[in-house]
Amino acid sequence: MVDGCEVAPDRVKVYFNLQKDCLSVIDAETGLLYCHAHRVELHNAKFRVQPAGRERVLREKRKNVHAYVIGDCHDIGEVSKERFRLVDNELFEKYSICDCGDKPYDYCEECVPESSDEFRGGYYNPYKYETFVDDIEKTPIFKSSRVILRDKTAIGPHYNIFYKPEPKKKRVAWNKGLRYTFKELRA
């Protein structure tokens, strides 16, 4: 609590709650439930799957919580076109974050950032994969600079996990930067 307002934890774990059919947000430091939400945005996120939990799912053929995304909490809740700002330290003024015009609201990149081209879809299926995977390429996802998680009630494209792919590292020759090449050393 800061000045009577509840503040979200800095680092959180987010997983899909099977009983409540929404996302559960857990404080990563204390391990206590912070809230339930339909949309959560994380920065510097890591995708985690607990192997023992996955083995149990495969053995019992029954779902349990063993996969989650952990990261810095940036935003919890739906994105709204209308925002409020303080005017003259007393009044709140309503303003719009964008001018969608003729575009549908759920695909406007300003209103719903996960609909932009910089995000990719991802998912996790314990029966097929050991980790979270990219929706199209089926490559493993381990971390991302920005992740948006949504449950099935959120508006926009139909995936539940959106992430910004990490830039691919350039391969460097093993002998780059060495003073001598292998042939020169043998001579």
Z-matrix of the N, CA and C atoms (Angstrom, degrees):
N
C 1 1.448
C 2 1.529 1 109.09
N 3 1.307 2 115.81 1 129.33
C 4 1.457 3 122.18 2 175.12
C 5 1.513 4 107.19 3 -127.02
N 6 1.307 5 116.99 4 118.23
C 7 1.469 6 122.86 5 -178.46
C 8 1.531 7 112.24 6 51.54
N 9 1.331 8 117.45 7 40.02
C 10 1.452 9 122.03 8 178.09
C 11 1.514 10 114.98 9 82.12
N 12 1.331 11 118.64 10 -1.84
C 13 1.471 12 122.19 11 179.43
C 14 1.522 13 109.70 12 -106.78
N 15 1.320 14 115.45 13 137.40
C 16 1.451 15 119.23 14 178.57
C 17 1.525 16 109.55 15 -77.30
N 18 1.318 17 116.56 16 132.86
C 19 1.459 18 122.35 17 -178.19
C 20 1.524 19 108.61 18 -111.90
N 21 1.331 20 115.17 19 136.10
C 22 1.461 21 119.85 20 -179.92
C 23 1.526 22 110.04 21 -67.69
N 24 1.326 23 117.66 22 149.20
C 25 1.467 24 120.32 23 177.21
C 26 1.529 25 110.87 24 -63.62
N 27 1.332 26 115.92 25 155.09
C 28 1.462 27 119.98 26 -179.96
C 29 1.526 28 111.47 27 -67.23
N 30 1.310 29 116.92 28 -47.55
C 31 1.468 30 121.86 29 -176.31
C 32 1.522 31 108.33 30 -117.94
N 33 1.337 32 116.72 31 129.24
C 34 1.464 33 120.43 32 -176.32
C 35 1.526 34 110.86 33 -133.08
N 36 1.342 35 115.16 34 157.77
C 37 1.459 36 123.46 35 170.51
C 38 1.522 37 105.95 36 -108.57
N 39 1.314 38 116.87 37 137.33
C 40 1.465 39 120.96 38 179.49
C 41 1.522 40 108.86 39 -127.18
N 42 1.329 41 115.49 40 131.52
C 43 1.461 42 120.34 41 175.80
C 44 1.515 43 108.95 42 -141.91
N 45 1.326 44 116.13 43 162.19
C 46 1.456 45 121.10 44 179.04
C 47 1.519 46 109.16 45 -83.39
N 48 1.332 47 116.77 46 121.03
C 49 1.455 48 123.19 47 -178.96
C 50 1.529 49 108.89 48 -83.74
N 51 1.323 50 116.74 49 115.96
C 52 1.454 51 121.65 50 -174.91
C 53 1.531 52 112.71 51 -71.56
N 54 1.320 53 118.45 52 -32.82
C 55 1.461 54 121.27 53 -178.73
C 56 1.524 55 112.22 54 -76.83
N 57 1.330 56 117.26 55 -42.12
C 58 1.465 57 121.05 56 -176.38
C 59 1.527 58 113.06 57 -92.56
N 60 1.327 59 117.29 58 -8.09
C 61 1.463 60 123.04 59 178.37
C 62 1.535 61 111.60 60 58.04
N 63 1.331 62 115.76 61 43.42
C 64 1.466 63 122.12 62 177.99
C 65 1.526 64 108.06 63 -151.19
N 66 1.318 65 116.82 64 -174.98
C 67 1.460 66 121.27 65 178.56
C 68 1.518 67 110.16 66 -91.90
N 69 1.309 68 117.29 67 138.72
C 70 1.461 69 121.81 68 173.92
C 71 1.520 70 108.02 69 -105.19
N 72 1.324 71 115.94 70 132.18
C 73 1.468 72 122.30 71 -179.32
C 74 1.519 73 107.43 72 -110.82
N 75 1.356 74 116.21 73 119.67
C 76 1.461 75 123.04 74 -176.89
C 77 1.522 76 109.07 75 -112.84
N 78 1.323 77 117.47 76 135.84
C 79 1.462 78 121.77 77 173.59
C 80 1.531 79 107.18 78 -67.57
N 81 1.329 80 116.85 79 121.20
C 82 1.467 81 120.95 80 -175.48
C 83 1.522 82 112.34 81 -67.80
N 84 1.314 83 118.51 82 -28.71
C 85 1.471 84 121.12 83 -179.09
C 86 1.519 85 112.16 84 -76.62
N 87 1.330 86 117.16 85 -46.50
C 88 1.460 87 120.67 86 -175.13
C 89 1.526 88 112.87 87 -93.85
N 90 1.337 89 117.54 88 -23.46
C 91 1.452 90 120.79 89 -176.64
C 92 1.511 91 113.17 90 79.27
N 93 1.335 92 117.67 91 9.79
C 94 1.463 93 121.96 92 -178.98
C 95 1.524 94 110.90 93 -94.19
N 96 1.335 95 115.21 94 148.80
C 97 1.460 96 120.76 95 177.48
C 98 1.515 97 109.86 96 -65.49
N 99 1.332 98 116.74 97 128.63
C 100 1.469 99 120.81 98 177.05
C 101 1.524 100 109.35 99 -93.42
N 102 1.333 101 117.54 100 -50.32
C 103 1.462 102 120.13 101 -179.59
C 104 1.528 103 110.07 102 -167.38
N 105 1.321 104 114.63 103 174.52
C 106 1.454 105 122.81 104 169.77
C 107 1.522 106 106.50 105 -111.38
N 108 1.339 107 117.89 106 143.20
C 109 1.460 108 120.72 107 -176.52
C 110 1.519 109 109.95 108 -147.75
N 111 1.332 110 114.72 109 165.01
C 112 1.460 111 120.90 110 176.05
C 113 1.523 112 111.34 111 -99.72
N 114 1.338 113 116.52 112 -18.26
C 115 1.463 114 120.75 113 -179.58
C 116 1.520 115 108.79 114 -150.11
N 117 1.346 116 116.60 115 134.03
C 118 1.464 117 122.02 116 179.07
C 119 1.522 118 108.19 117 -137.39
N 120 1.335 119 116.09 118 134.53
C 121 1.462 120 120.60 119 176.25
C 122 1.529 121 108.74 120 -113.63
N 123 1.343 122 116.05 121 129.11
C 124 1.458 123 122.82 122 -178.98
C 125 1.524 124 110.18 123 -122.00
N 126 1.306 125 115.99 124 148.66
C 127 1.461 126 121.89 125 172.76
C 128 1.528 127 108.05 126 -115.87
N 129 1.326 128 117.13 127 154.41
C 130 1.474 129 123.16 128 -178.59
C 131 1.528 130 110.72 129 50.15
N 132 1.312 131 115.33 130 53.85
C 133 1.462 132 121.29 131 -173.29
C 134 1.522 133 112.60 132 -92.71
N 135 1.326 134 114.34 133 151.63
C 136 1.461 135 122.51 134 174.90
C 137 1.524 136 107.73 135 -127.67
N 138 1.326 137 115.32 136 138.37
C 139 1.457 138 121.95 137 -179.97
C 140 1.531 139 108.15 138 -96.44
N 141 1.328 140 116.68 139 123.14
C 142 1.462 141 120.95 140 -175.18
C 143 1.520 142 111.16 141 -121.21
N 144 1.322 143 115.36 142 137.24
C 145 1.464 144 122.41 143 172.41
C 146 1.516 145 106.65 144 -129.90
N 147 1.332 146 116.55 145 123.97
C 148 1.455 147 120.55 146 178.66
C 149 1.529 148 108.54 147 -84.02
N 150 1.347 149 116.85 148 116.87
C 151 1.472 150 120.33 149 -175.08
C 152 1.527 151 113.93 150 -58.26
N 153 1.322 152 117.70 151 -38.67
C 154 1.465 153 120.10 152 -179.12
C 155 1.529 154 110.83 153 -65.05
N 156 1.323 155 116.61 154 -38.51
C 157 1.466 156 120.99 155 177.71
C 158 1.516 157 111.53 156 -66.04
N 159 1.316 158 116.22 157 -39.77
C 160 1.467 159 120.60 158 178.05
C 161 1.526 160 110.19 159 -65.18
N 162 1.337 161 116.74 160 -42.70
C 163 1.474 162 120.47 161 177.85
C 164 1.526 163 110.68 162 -58.77
N 165 1.328 164 116.22 163 -39.19
C 166 1.457 165 120.77 164 -179.75
C 167 1.531 166 110.76 165 -65.68
N 168 1.340 167 116.84 166 -40.41
C 169 1.460 168 120.88 167 177.21
C 170 1.526 169 109.82 168 -61.24
N 171 1.318 170 116.72 169 -45.68
C 172 1.466 171 120.84 170 -179.39
C 173 1.531 172 111.70 171 -64.82
N 174 1.323 173 115.62 172 -37.02
C 175 1.466 174 120.58 173 -178.17
C 176 1.533 175 111.25 174 -73.35
N 177 1.349 176 116.85 175 -46.63
C 178 1.460 177 121.44 176 -174.02
C 179 1.524 178 113.68 177 -91.80
N 180 1.327 179 117.20 178 -12.68
C 181 1.475 180 122.49 179 -175.81
C 182 1.525 181 111.00 180 54.84
N 183 1.326 182 115.24 181 41.97
C 184 1.466 183 121.59 182 -178.08
C 185 1.527 184 108.14 183 -141.74
N 186 1.333 185 117.48 184 135.63
C 187 1.459 186 121.18 185 -176.66
C 188 1.522 187 112.21 186 -69.39
N 189 1.344 188 115.57 187 145.40
C 190 1.460 189 121.80 188 170.55
C 191 1.531 190 107.49 189 -150.34
N 192 1.313 191 116.56 190 165.68
C 193 1.468 192 120.16 191 -178.29
C 194 1.522 193 109.05 192 -82.93
N 195 1.316 194 116.76 193 111.34
C 196 1.462 195 120.96 194 177.61
C 197 1.528 196 111.75 195 -142.92
N 198 1.337 197 117.06 196 -0.63
C 199 1.462 198 121.56 197 179.96
C 200 1.521 199 108.70 198 -128.46
N 201 1.317 200 115.85 199 137.07
C 202 1.456 201 120.66 200 -178.81
C 203 1.518 202 109.88 201 -156.01
N 204 1.331 203 114.73 202 169.29
C 205 1.459 204 121.88 203 175.14
C 206 1.517 205 106.48 204 -117.23
N 207 1.321 206 116.58 205 130.10
C 208 1.458 207 121.41 206 -179.63
C 209 1.525 208 108.33 207 -117.17
N 210 1.346 209 116.51 208 136.15
C 211 1.457 210 119.15 209 -178.63
C 212 1.516 211 112.10 210 -173.67
N 213 1.333 212 115.19 211 -177.83
C 214 1.463 213 121.76 212 178.06
C 215 1.518 214 108.63 213 -79.03
N 216 1.328 215 116.22 214 124.11
C 217 1.458 216 121.37 215 -177.36
C 218 1.529 217 109.64 216 -69.25
N 219 1.320 218 116.14 217 123.38
C 220 1.467 219 120.90 218 178.98
C 221 1.521 220 111.26 219 -109.38
N 222 1.344 221 116.84 220 -44.02
C 223 1.459 222 120.08 221 -176.73
C 224 1.524 223 108.72 222 -154.91
N 225 1.329 224 115.64 223 139.50
C 226 1.454 225 121.56 224 175.97
C 227 1.517 226 107.67 225 -126.63
N 228 1.314 227 117.20 226 128.30
C 229 1.462 228 121.46 227 178.63
C 230 1.515 229 111.94 228 112.62
N 231 1.323 230 115.08 229 170.75
C 232 1.457 231 121.51 230 -178.24
C 233 1.520 232 111.68 231 -66.96
N 234 1.314 233 115.43 232 151.38
C 235 1.461 234 121.17 233 174.36
C 236 1.519 235 106.75 234 -82.79
N 237 1.295 236 116.81 235 132.01
C 238 1.450 237 121.60 236 179.96
C 239 1.519 238 109.61 237 -117.14
N 240 1.339 239 116.24 238 141.14
C 241 1.467 240 119.81 239 177.34
C 242 1.522 241 111.13 240 -66.76
N 243 1.309 242 115.42 241 -34.33
C 244 1.457 243 119.56 242 -177.79
C 245 1.522 244 110.62 243 -91.81
N 246 1.292 245 116.08 244 133.92
C 247 1.464 246 122.75 245 175.37
C 248 1.528 247 107.66 246 -126.34
N 249 1.310 248 115.26 247 167.83
C 250 1.458 249 120.50 248 178.53
C 251 1.519 250 109.19 249 -123.50
N 252 1.332 251 116.32 250 142.91
C 253 1.460 252 120.64 251 175.66
C 254 1.527 253 108.51 252 -132.61
N 255 1.308 254 114.58 253 151.19
C 256 1.452 255 121.98 254 -178.16
C 257 1.520 256 109.42 255 -80.00
N 258 1.338 257 116.00 256 128.94
C 259 1.456 258 121.73 257 178.96
C 260 1.521 259 107.62 258 -121.60
N 261 1.310 260 117.29 259 128.18
C 262 1.483 261 123.44 260 179.01
C 263 1.519 262 112.55 261 57.99
N 264 1.338 263 117.56 262 31.19
C 265 1.465 264 123.80 263 177.84
C 266 1.520 265 114.14 264 56.34
N 267 1.334 266 118.38 265 14.07
C 268 1.464 267 120.38 266 -179.63
C 269 1.520 268 112.47 267 -135.44
N 270 1.311 269 116.60 268 -51.39
C 271 1.452 270 121.43 269 -172.86
C 272 1.518 271 111.48 270 -94.76
N 273 1.308 272 114.63 271 147.65
C 274 1.449 273 120.14 272 174.32
C 275 1.516 274 108.79 273 -102.75
N 276 1.314 275 115.28 274 134.44
C 277 1.459 276 120.70 275 179.77
C 278 1.524 277 108.45 276 -112.19
N 279 1.316 278 116.23 277 134.90
C 280 1.459 279 121.30 278 179.07
C 281 1.525 280 108.28 279 -87.90
N 282 1.351 281 116.35 280 135.69
C 283 1.462 282 120.10 281 176.46
C 284 1.524 283 109.11 282 -143.51
N 285 1.309 284 116.66 283 161.35
C 286 1.455 285 122.46 284 -178.43
C 287 1.523 286 109.15 285 -101.74
N 288 1.340 287 117.14 286 140.05
C 289 1.462 288 119.81 287 -178.41
C 290 1.516 289 112.12 288 -79.97
N 291 1.335 290 117.30 289 -15.58
C 292 1.464 291 118.78 290 177.75
C 293 1.515 292 110.00 291 -156.71
N 294 1.313 293 114.60 292 171.53
C 295 1.452 294 121.46 293 176.98
C 296 1.525 295 106.95 294 -116.71
N 297 1.330 296 116.09 295 88.38
C 298 1.462 297 120.79 296 -175.65
C 299 1.520 298 112.01 297 -64.11
N 300 1.309 299 116.29 298 -34.58
C 301 1.455 300 119.41 299 -178.74
C 302 1.517 301 111.01 300 66.13
N 303 1.342 302 116.14 301 -120.92
C 304 1.459 303 120.24 302 -175.57
C 305 1.524 304 113.60 303 -89.89
N 306 1.327 305 118.12 304 -3.08
C 307 1.469 306 120.45 305 179.32
C 308 1.521 307 110.34 306 -73.70
N 309 1.342 308 117.58 307 145.92
C 310 1.470 309 118.16 308 172.73
C 311 1.529 310 109.83 309 -66.26
N 312 1.317 311 116.62 310 143.02
C 313 1.468 312 122.35 311 -175.68
C 314 1.519 313 112.30 312 -57.41
N 315 1.340 314 117.60 313 -39.95
C 316 1.455 315 120.14 314 -173.65
C 317 1.523 316 114.08 315 -74.72
N 318 1.329 317 119.18 316 -6.23
C 319 1.460 318 120.30 317 176.44
C 320 1.515 319 112.83 318 -120.06
N 321 1.314 320 118.26 319 10.76
C 322 1.464 321 121.87 320 176.12
C 323 1.526 322 108.23 321 -75.27
N 324 1.329 323 118.04 322 125.44
C 325 1.461 324 121.80 323 -176.26
C 326 1.518 325 112.72 324 -68.09
N 327 1.329 326 117.94 325 -24.18
C 328 1.461 327 121.15 326 177.36
C 329 1.531 328 110.48 327 -77.36
N 330 1.324 329 116.08 328 -43.01
C 331 1.467 330 120.62 329 -177.47
C 332 1.526 331 112.29 330 -77.91
N 333 1.324 332 116.42 331 -41.30
C 334 1.456 333 122.15 332 -178.91
C 335 1.532 334 107.33 333 -125.28
N 336 1.342 335 117.84 334 88.63
C 337 1.468 336 120.12 335 -172.53
C 338 1.520 337 114.45 336 -60.07
N 339 1.326 338 118.14 337 -26.27
C 340 1.462 339 119.20 338 -177.98
C 341 1.528 340 113.17 339 -70.35
N 342 1.330 341 117.57 340 -8.46
C 343 1.459 342 119.82 341 176.95
C 344 1.530 343 112.09 342 -85.46
N 345 1.323 344 118.42 343 -2.42
C 346 1.464 345 120.77 344 -179.78
C 347 1.524 346 110.87 345 -78.79
N 348 1.314 347 116.09 346 166.68
C 349 1.461 348 121.73 347 -176.94
C 350 1.526 349 113.41 348 -72.27
N 351 1.339 350 118.09 349 -18.09
C 352 1.464 351 119.63 350 -177.54
C 353 1.528 352 112.81 351 -74.02
N 354 1.321 353 118.06 352 -13.69
C 355 1.464 354 121.70 353 -179.83
C 356 1.522 355 110.99 354 -99.73
N 357 1.317 356 115.11 355 147.90
C 358 1.462 357 122.58 356 175.75
C 359 1.525 358 107.82 357 -120.87
N 360 1.311 359 116.94 358 154.18
C 361 1.458 360 121.55 359 177.92
C 362 1.515 361 110.73 360 -87.76
N 363 1.313 362 115.93 361 150.73
C 364 1.455 363 121.08 362 177.83
C 365 1.512 364 109.99 363 -147.16
N 366 1.332 365 116.08 364 165.43
C 367 1.455 366 120.42 365 177.35
C 368 1.517 367 110.37 366 -160.42
N 369 1.343 368 115.16 367 174.80
C 370 1.459 369 121.02 368 178.29
C 371 1.517 370 108.53 369 -137.02
N 372 1.317 371 116.50 370 128.49
C 373 1.462 372 122.82 371 175.14
C 374 1.529 373 107.11 372 -131.25
N 375 1.327 374 118.44 373 108.94
C 376 1.470 375 120.58 374 -175.44
C 377 1.525 376 113.60 375 -64.26
N 378 1.320 377 118.32 376 -22.25
C 379 1.458 378 120.94 377 -179.50
C 380 1.526 379 112.75 378 -78.76
N 381 1.348 380 116.91 379 -20.08
C 382 1.460 381 120.48 380 -178.38
C 383 1.523 382 113.71 381 -111.36
N 384 1.338 383 117.33 382 -35.11
C 385 1.463 384 120.55 383 -171.35
C 386 1.524 385 111.32 384 -131.41
N 387 1.322 386 115.57 385 154.06
C 388 1.467 387 121.36 386 177.91
C 389 1.526 388 112.06 387 -88.95
N 390 1.327 389 117.49 388 -16.46
C 391 1.466 390 122.25 389 -178.10
C 392 1.519 391 109.39 390 -134.75
N 393 1.329 392 115.94 391 175.65
C 394 1.450 393 120.70 392 169.11
C 395 1.532 394 106.87 393 -66.84
N 396 1.337 395 117.50 394 144.17
C 397 1.461 396 120.37 395 -178.40
C 398 1.518 397 111.03 396 -131.54
N 399 1.330 398 114.87 397 156.17
C 400 1.455 399 122.31 398 174.08
C 401 1.522 400 108.01 399 -66.98
N 402 1.329 401 116.59 400 142.59
C 403 1.451 402 121.12 401 -174.83
C 404 1.527 403 112.85 402 -67.52
N 405 1.318 404 118.12 403 -35.60
C 406 1.460 405 121.00 404 -175.51
C 407 1.525 406 111.66 405 -95.33
N 408 1.321 407 116.99 406 -53.21
C 409 1.462 408 120.94 407 -175.01
C 410 1.527 409 113.83 408 -82.60
N 411 1.316 410 117.29 409 -15.19
C 412 1.478 411 123.20 410 -178.34
C 413 1.528 412 112.42 411 60.42
N 414 1.322 413 117.11 412 27.60
C 415 1.464 414 121.38 413 177.00
C 416 1.530 415 108.96 414 -88.72
N 417 1.326 416 118.85 415 148.06
C 418 1.471 417 120.93 416 -179.06
C 419 1.526 418 112.20 417 -64.08
N 420 1.329 419 114.81 418 145.34
C 421 1.462 420 121.80 419 175.40
C 422 1.522 421 106.41 420 -115.18
N 423 1.329 422 117.39 421 125.66
C 424 1.462 423 120.82 422 179.49
C 425 1.518 424 112.69 423 -115.31
N 426 1.351 425 117.15 424 -32.39
C 427 1.464 426 119.62 425 179.11
C 428 1.516 427 109.64 426 -155.55
N 429 1.336 428 115.56 427 162.91
C 430 1.451 429 121.55 428 179.56
C 431 1.522 430 108.70 429 -158.57
N 432 1.321 431 115.63 430 150.60
C 433 1.467 432 119.21 431 179.51
C 434 1.524 433 111.86 432 -75.64
N 435 1.327 434 117.77 433 -24.31
C 436 1.462 435 121.29 434 -179.92
C 437 1.523 436 109.35 435 -149.68
N 438 1.331 437 116.38 436 128.63
C 439 1.460 438 122.48 437 -178.84
C 440 1.517 439 108.82 438 -132.60
N 441 1.322 440 115.83 439 137.61
C 442 1.463 441 121.23 440 173.78
C 443 1.525 442 107.01 441 -121.32
N 444 1.329 443 116.01 442 122.41
C 445 1.465 444 122.81 443 179.23
C 446 1.519 445 108.25 444 -109.34
N 447 1.324 446 116.25 445 136.74
C 448 1.458 447 120.31 446 179.30
C 449 1.516 448 109.62 447 -137.25
N 450 1.340 449 115.44 448 152.04
C 451 1.453 450 117.99 449 172.47
C 452 1.525 451 107.89 450 -91.66
N 453 1.321 452 116.91 451 -172.94
C 454 1.464 453 120.25 452 -173.80
C 455 1.520 454 114.04 453 -74.74
N 456 1.337 455 118.61 454 -10.10
C 457 1.458 456 120.51 455 -178.20
C 458 1.530 457 112.44 456 -89.70
N 459 1.329 458 118.08 457 -12.27
C 460 1.465 459 120.80 458 -175.65
C 461 1.530 460 110.38 459 -72.61
N 462 1.336 461 115.68 460 152.37
C 463 1.457 462 120.16 461 179.94
C 464 1.523 463 110.78 462 -83.46
N 465 1.319 464 116.83 463 163.03
C 466 1.457 465 120.56 464 175.34
C 467 1.508 466 112.09 465 110.66
N 468 1.339 467 117.28 466 -163.79
C 469 1.470 468 120.87 467 179.62
C 470 1.525 469 110.60 468 -57.90
N 471 1.300 470 117.02 469 158.66
C 472 1.459 471 121.84 470 -165.34
C 473 1.520 472 117.02 471 -88.53
N 474 1.299 473 119.56 472 10.92
C 475 1.460 474 120.31 473 176.31
C 476 1.521 475 108.84 474 -88.14
N 477 1.310 476 117.17 475 166.53
C 478 1.458 477 120.31 476 -179.35
C 479 1.517 478 112.85 477 -106.30
N 480 1.338 479 117.87 478 -21.05
C 481 1.461 480 121.37 479 -179.43
C 482 1.528 481 108.13 480 -124.42
N 483 1.318 482 115.84 481 125.18
C 484 1.459 483 121.45 482 175.89
C 485 1.519 484 107.63 483 -120.57
N 486 1.324 485 116.56 484 135.74
C 487 1.459 486 119.41 485 -179.05
C 488 1.514 487 109.85 486 -142.85
N 489 1.334 488 115.08 487 154.03
C 490 1.460 489 120.95 488 173.13
C 491 1.516 490 106.53 489 -90.22
N 492 1.328 491 118.23 490 120.35
C 493 1.460 492 119.17 491 -179.10
C 494 1.520 493 111.89 492 -64.70
N 495 1.312 494 115.09 493 144.60
C 496 1.463 495 120.52 494 175.88
C 497 1.525 496 108.43 495 -70.94
N 498 1.333 497 117.84 496 142.03
C 499 1.470 498 118.59 497 177.19
C 500 1.520 499 110.00 498 -63.61
N 501 1.328 500 115.41 499 141.10
C 502 1.462 501 119.35 500 -178.84
C 503 1.516 502 109.96 501 -72.45
N 504 1.331 503 115.01 502 137.14
C 505 1.457 504 120.69 503 179.64
C 506 1.522 505 109.09 504 -78.46
N 507 1.323 506 115.06 505 140.48
C 508 1.452 507 119.64 506 177.33
C 509 1.517 508 108.76 507 -78.31
N 510 1.318 509 115.06 508 137.49
C 511 1.463 510 119.52 509 177.91
C 512 1.518 511 108.64 510 -78.71
N 513 1.301 512 115.88 511 134.38
C 514 1.455 513 122.15 512 179.99
C 515 1.524 514 108.00 513 -116.35
N 516 1.310 515 115.99 514 138.23
C 517 1.464 516 119.90 515 178.56
C 518 1.520 517 109.28 516 -60.23
N 519 1.329 518 115.81 517 145.76
C 520 1.464 519 119.98 518 -176.32
C 521 1.520 520 111.97 519 -63.17
N 522 1.340 521 117.96 520 -26.27
C 523 1.460 522 120.14 521 -177.26
C 524 1.524 523 113.43 522 -102.69
N 525 1.333 524 117.23 523 10.80
C 526 1.452 525 119.14 524 178.22
C 527 1.527 526 109.54 525 -67.95
N 528 1.291 527 116.73 526 130.32
C 529 1.452 528 121.08 527 179.59
C 530 1.514 529 113.67 528 94.00
N 531 1.315 530 118.18 529 -9.54
C 532 1.457 531 120.33 530 177.08
C 533 1.528 532 109.66 531 -77.73
N 534 1.296 533 116.36 532 149.29
C 535 1.465 534 120.16 533 -178.59
C 536 1.519 535 111.91 534 -71.97
N 537 1.326 536 115.63 535 -36.04
C 538 1.461 537 119.30 536 -174.80
C 539 1.516 538 108.96 537 -123.89
N 540 1.311 539 115.99 538 147.04
C 541 1.457 540 120.05 539 174.20
C 542 1.529 541 108.68 540 -87.15
N 543 1.304 542 115.69 541 167.52
C 544 1.461 543 121.05 542 -179.70
C 545 1.531 544 111.47 543 -59.63
N 546 1.319 545 116.30 544 -40.08
C 547 1.469 546 120.37 545 -179.44
C 548 1.530 547 110.74 546 -63.78
N 549 1.327 548 117.31 547 -40.05
C 550 1.457 549 120.75 548 -179.61
C 551 1.530 550 111.84 549 -66.68
N 552 1.322 551 116.82 550 -34.20
C 553 1.462 552 120.00 551 179.80
C 554 1.521 553 111.37 552 -71.51
N 555 1.326 554 117.70 553 -32.64
C 556 1.459 555 120.89 554 -179.51
C 557 1.526 556 111.90 555 -75.48
N 558 1.314 557 117.35 556 -22.66
C 559 1.480 558 120.55 557 -176.57
C 560 1.503 559 112.47 558 -72.57
